Each structure stands twice: as C-alpha cells, then as structure tokens.
Amino acid sequence: MKFDRYMKESLQEMTQDITPNPMLRARVMNAVQTDRTKSRPRRMRFVLAAAAMVCVLATGALAAGPIVGLYSSSTSTGDTQKLSDEGKMEKQAGFSIRLPETLGGAAFDNMSVSPIEARDADDNTAYTYQEFFAMYLDGDTAPYLSVFEKKYEGPEVLSDKTIIDTREIDGITVTYRTIPTIFLPPDNSIQPTETERAEEARGERFISYGTDKRIDGLYHSISWEQDDLSYTIGCNDGSWETEDFFAAAEAVIHTAP
C-alpha cells in the first residue's frame, strides 16, 4: 500500500543518520582486552556507555529508548585456535575479512565470531550484529583485531585530543588513538573524580567497571574502514609504540580478503 511505503520511507529518512555510538564498541573491547590480559575466561562482557538513539532495524521496526550497553559472551581461548578455520568463521560472521597470520610483531593466537547485543535501559535487545574477533600475542602485549560491518559504525564521539597520528596507507585513512582508562569496582565503592567524569563526557577518557580495585591504564586503538567493514586493532597497555600499531594496520590492509 502507498501509505505503508510512505511510512517506511519516512522512517528510513529520519533515521538514516542515527547510528550506534562507536564509544560503546570501544569500551566493550577495552573490557575484553583487560580480561584477556589477565587470562580469565570471559562469560559475559558488559560496559555502560553514553546513550545513543536506536536506528531502524533491518526488519523495519523502530526500537524505542536509548542504548545503555553492549553484551556478548565468549571464552579467552576463542572459538578456534586454527588460522585455517578463517573461512568457517567468516561464514558465521556473514562477511569476509583480511586476516594476517601475524599482526606486526604479534603472532595469531585465536579467533571467534560473537553476536553483539545492543540493549536499552529495560534490558531489551534493540539490535544484534556480528563481530569477528582475532587475538594476537607479542610478549606482554596482547593486541586484538575487531571487524564488523561498517553500517554499525556510528558518528565519531571521541575527542580529537585522543588522536596521536593519522596516516594514509594505500589511500586508506588510518587513525591511531590513545585513551586514558580507569577500571573501577562495580559496587561504586571507588568513584572517579569530577574531572575524570568531565573528561569521559568529552570523549577524552574511558571509565569501565568490573575490577576489585582502581586500575589506571591506557587503551590503544588504530582504526580504518575497508571493503565496507570497520577495522580496529586495540590493546590495553602493553609495550607497543605508535609505529608498531601502524605496522599492524598495514599488515591487515595488505592481506588479501
């Protein structure tokens, strides 16, 4: 019917620029990296984040309410430790990626594909997307490669103050950031300062919860878009320098899909 088509097109037009907040993803990855570095199994990962309006879903239904968290479950060993299982993992994810055997100086360790659920304040799942996650190891540095479809990337909300360097690799813009991070107990026994809360609101700091004491760290992230996919190499602390992250990004970019 003409009215139905009109309503559908109107909803799509109104919401085409309303997309999930990238800080949600970055915070989840930050928490994931901490758990992996401590070699603890991850049964559930959850990070509170700033509200982001929900876009029209693939089904055409408009979800109400802001997104307050991302949820996923996996283990520290991944779904497989065999690089030869890439094809099987890609089929599960629904897209093909560029997956190098080594990430700069880091060797492949494991990979997985996990559904990421975006939930609202009432714990309703607004939408779900697949994340391809590969873990690498280089001594005390444990970088990961995260890949998901570009359409789930939202408008940039991180402050430009977090940018360390931006370069072109084969015509692709690659941005490297470092973001101060605080891990706090979930029972609110330790609170961030008002200055730290203000920095978080400006996109200059991450505040995450799940530890038994306050831990200050530095989250590293280098990201780009390629083949209609969003790529991120992330790492919490570690000994990698700026050039190591750009070398890792170049290794992925130059890998055949």
Residue pairs with C-beta under 8 A, 6 or more apart in sequence:
8 60
11 56
11 60
11 62
12 56
15 53
15 55
15 56
15 62
16 55
17 155
18 53
18 54
18 55
19 52
19 55
19 151
19 152
19 153
19 154
19 155
20 52
20 54
20 55
20 67
20 118
20 127
20 152
20 153
20 154
21 49
21 50
21 51
21 52
21 67
21 154
21 155
21 157
22 153
22 154
22 155
22 156
22 157
22 158
23 49
23 50
23 157
23 158
23 203
23 206
24 47
24 49
24 50
24 52
24 67
24 69
24 70
24 118
25 70
25 116
25 146
25 148
25 232
26 158
26 179
26 206
26 219
26 221
26 232
26 234
27 47
27 49
27 70
27 206
27 208
28 45
28 47
28 70
28 72
28 116
29 144
29 146
29 221
29 232
29 234
30 47
30 181
30 206
30 208
30 219
30 234
30 236
31 45
31 46
31 47
31 208
31 210
32 42
32 45
32 133
32 144
33 142
33 144
33 219
33 234
33 235
33 236
34 183
34 208
34 210
34 211
34 215
34 217
34 236
35 42
35 45
35 76
35 210
36 42
36 76
36 135
36 142
36 144
37 142
37 236
37 237
39 76
40 76
41 75
41 76
42 73
42 74
42 75
42 76
43 73
43 75
44 71
44 72
44 73
45 70
45 71
45 72
45 73
45 74
46 69
46 70
46 71
47 69
47 70
47 208
47 209
48 68
48 69
48 209
49 67
49 68
49 69
49 70
50 157
50 201
51 66
51 67
51 68
52 66
52 67
52 154
53 66
53 67
54 62
54 63
54 64
54 65
54 66
54 67
54 118
54 120
54 126
54 127
55 127
56 62
57 63
57 126
57 127
58 127
63 120
63 124
63 126
63 127
64 120
65 120
65 121
65 122
65 124
65 126
66 120
66 121
67 118
67 119
67 120
67 126
68 119
68 120
68 121
69 118
69 119
70 116
70 117
70 118
70 119
71 116
71 117
71 119
72 114
72 115
72 116
72 117
72 131
73 114
74 112
74 114
74 133
77 110
78 109
78 110
78 111
78 112
78 133
78 134
78 135
79 85
79 89
79 110
79 111
79 112
79 113
80 88
80 89
80 110
80 111
80 112
81 109
81 110
83 99
83 101
83 108
83 111
85 111
86 97
86 99
86 111
89 111
89 112
89 113
89 132
90 96
90 97
90 132
92 113
92 130
93 113
93 130
93 131
93 132
93 147
94 130
94 149
95 130
95 132
95 147
95 149
95 229
96 227
96 257
97 132
97 147
97 229
97 231
97 257
98 226
98 227
98 231
98 252
98 253
98 255
98 256
98 257
99 111
99 134
99 145
99 252
99 255
100 108
100 251
100 252
100 254
100 255
101 107
101 108
102 108
102 136
102 251
103 134
103 136
103 138
103 143
103 145
103 233
103 248
103 251
103 252
104 138
104 143
104 240
104 244
104 245
104 247
104 248
104 251
105 138
105 244
105 247
106 136
106 137
106 138
106 141
106 142
106 143
106 248
107 136
107 137
107 138
108 134
108 135
108 136
109 135
109 136
109 137
110 134
110 135
111 132
111 133
111 134
111 135
112 133
113 130
113 131
113 132
113 133
114 130
114 131
114 133
115 128
115 129
115 130
115 131
116 128
116 129
116 130
116 131
116 148
117 125
117 127
117 128
118 125
118 126
118 127
118 128
118 129
119 125
119 126
120 126
129 148
129 149
129 152
130 148
130 149
131 146
131 147
131 148
132 145
132 146
132 147
132 148
133 144
133 145
133 146
133 147
134 144
134 145
135 142
135 144
136 142
136 143
136 144
136 145
138 238
138 240
139 239
140 238
140 239
141 235
141 238
141 239
141 240
142 235
142 236
142 238
143 233
143 234
143 235
143 238
143 240
143 245
143 248
144 233
144 234
144 235
145 231
145 232
145 233
145 252
146 231
146 232
146 233
146 234
147 229
147 230
147 231
147 232
148 229
148 230
149 228
149 229
149 230
150 225
150 228
150 229
150 230
151 228
152 230
153 225
153 230
157 203
158 177
158 179
158 203
158 204
159 202
159 203
159 204
161 204
162 177
162 178
162 179
162 203
162 204
163 175
163 176
163 177
164 176
164 177
164 178
164 242
165 175
165 176
165 242
165 246
166 173
166 174
166 175
166 176
167 173
167 174
167 246
168 174
169 224
169 246
169 249
169 250
169 253
170 253
170 254
172 224
172 225
172 226
172 253
173 224
173 225
174 222
174 223
174 224
174 246
174 249
174 253
175 222
175 223
175 224
176 220
176 221
176 222
176 242
176 245
176 246
176 249
177 220
177 221
177 222
177 223
178 218
178 219
178 220
178 221
179 204
179 205
179 206
179 218
179 219
179 221
180 199
180 204
180 205
180 206
180 216
180 217
180 218
180 219
181 205
181 206
181 207
181 208
181 216
181 217
181 218
181 219
181 236
182 192
182 196
182 205
182 206
182 207
182 208
182 214
182 215
182 216
182 217
183 208
183 209
183 210
183 211
183 214
183 215
183 216
183 217
184 190
184 191
184 192
184 207
184 208
184 209
184 211
184 214
185 209
185 211
185 212
185 213
185 214
186 209
186 210
190 213
190 214
192 200
192 207
196 205
196 207
197 207
199 205
200 206
200 207
206 219
217 236
217 237
218 236
218 237
219 234
219 235
219 236
220 234
220 235
220 236
220 238
220 240
220 245
221 232
221 233
221 234
222 232
222 233
222 234
222 245
222 246
222 248
222 249
223 230
223 231
223 232
223 233
224 231
224 249
224 253
225 231
226 253
227 257
231 249
231 252
233 245
233 248
233 249
233 252
235 245
240 248
